[in-house]
Amino acid sequence: MQQPAGTKGFDRATWAVSLLTLGLVIAWLAVSGWLLLAALPAEDAQPLRALLVRVWESHGILLLVCGFTGLIGVVFAVRYIRLRYLTAISRLVEQLAMAVRAERLVTLPVEGGHSQKALARAANALLEERDTLRHQVQIVIEESTAQLATERNQLATLMAELKQSIVVCNAHGQVLLFNARARELLSGGELPLQVGRLVTQWVDLDLMRHAQGILSAQVARLAGQTATEFVWLTDRGTMLRVHMTAITTRDTTAAATPTVTGYVLMINDVSAEQALQSQREAWLYELTDFSRARLSSIKSAIDALQHLDISEAARKPLRAQIQADVGLFSEQLRKAGARAVADLIRPWPLQQMTAGDFLSVTARQIQSWLRVRVIVETAEEDLVLEVDSYSLMQALAHLSACLVDAFALRYLTLRIASIDGQANLDLVWTGHVMSTETAMSWELDPMVVESGHIAMSVRDVVTRHKAQLLFDRTSTRDESFFRWQLPLPNPTLAPTVTTPSAATASSAPPFHAAARPEFFDFDLFRATPATGVLADQSLASLTYTVFDTETTGLNPSQGDEIIQIGAVRIVGNKLRTSEVMEQLVNPKRSISKAGIAIHGITPDDVREAPAIGPVLQQFKIFAADSVLVAHNAAFDMRFLELKEVSTGTRFDQPVLDTLLLAAVALPEQPTHGLTALAQYLGVPVAERHHALSDALMTGEIFLKLLPLLAEQGITTLQQALDASKKTYYARLAY
């Protein structure tokens, strides 16, 4: 990447001070001469004035040259004094601020005047003493956290060995923890499961929200049971069943109501079970169809035998037909019994939950979609249902939408009661009558829900629950209702889920990518995602993708191409060294020898690499929902902009430039190149001009610039963008 030159030179301030100084000297001379002439008698002043005029007329050019020479001298004198006494102390203050935040000992340069040098030596002595103390404290911390590290490793090992797929996320959906089995199960797409990203990138968003609503309702009523289940079909055709529980904490200083801080998702692949279930359903349909045909044949023969005028000769084949059909029917039943014993039929996975929780969540969903009032009536607070809550909620929402469209209803009622071992769930309305044929069509048509049409019908939901759906009317109360007759479960709710404590992760990972991937980060339990307008969000709360490119040359507008992209994510103010992207690109053109000497990438290295189109699409997925960060970002972004038309990939998220931010936070430093900043801030300088290494180093520098910017009152994204535009580097173009 091209690095701009430093900022040393004769800036506007130097020229302004020099001109002001020279102007004051000239003004002093002019005033002094005027006062001298005014004090002399007229006979003495007149020859002096004539002498000055003759000198100006004969030697005016020489006087101007002397004046200009004096100006240059003043400029150099002002610059020397400024650099030696003013800039040196400001630079020393900036360097001291950086050295304090560096993770390793950084020695300040001893420069400037005598006082500045003495101050620099004293500061270096303090930094050395602090480094010694910090090293001693670090030893104590490492010893005191050894047991914690052992327990964390045991947890990681346990999670890795579990056959169950487990994902833990915070209340906002950010992944905190997962095991290898979960990554294998969910990472079939372009993006692998990663800490810090939203779990809804792998789990269906609507189902997740529905489950969160159910758990919130359970927690709000202080239920011992805080668990729910749902099943969904992934884009890969895999059917997954999720058992989801809430992680809660209580604020002892406030009310006793617990707060949901996260969720535990235990995921199973039930594709094989559902495939087997489909086979069983097909077999049962075949058995039913065969039985219907045989029974119809037997019934026809029996009806014929009941005629009194039929002869004995005619009765004989009818009896033979009955005997044959009974034999076939018996054989089919024998096969069915054998198959039923060999292959136990399992029902669709259902979950147990209280009727009150289900009705409250369903009522909120219908009200938010249809803008109607839904009244909930629950006869028994402890009534437990065994349902697929999501599909049943969709069915009720579909029927509600049909009623609202047909009759413009303003309110509906949901009520439930248990009678003779079953739950009667009613969707009630008043004042409008409809035909049974209309109700039947609503039951058989594909359902329409808030997200659009789905292939499943209300009848399918009825079948899934082994229930019955009735349409009836009570004339005395002028009420009509759909009644779901749901079988009640025999077992009680599962035991209370124990809430795990929120462990605290250790310090940030080392600069280089870790040998093993990060499968957990409990610090994200305390993370608060950005809300509202992105530009007004705190810099510390945002998610970033720090990236760098290597190119065939430095002129993107003249045909140079990207040959490597490296990127790393920053989530929760931490550099995620396990969440990186590194990809070579075939530029489909030659690479100059000068470029090879810088980055070391040869034509042989990129010959089998993919073209820029799929690589940019991969990078766009990797950088989704984040702010882009780069050093001298104008250079890298120009390459991306020039590829928008040919690749169809556009990066429209905000971009922050560490070159510009460093010029804002450290204006007195002589240069703001990547290597210089790393040395200032105590960041190890890794392999330069390698895309991923430069991105990692840029990420470390960016995190160290944030507190320096905060000291200047720059705490939001918009403030950082506005401040960047005012720097000298912002005028660079490629």
Disulfide bonds with the S-S distance in Angstrom:
none
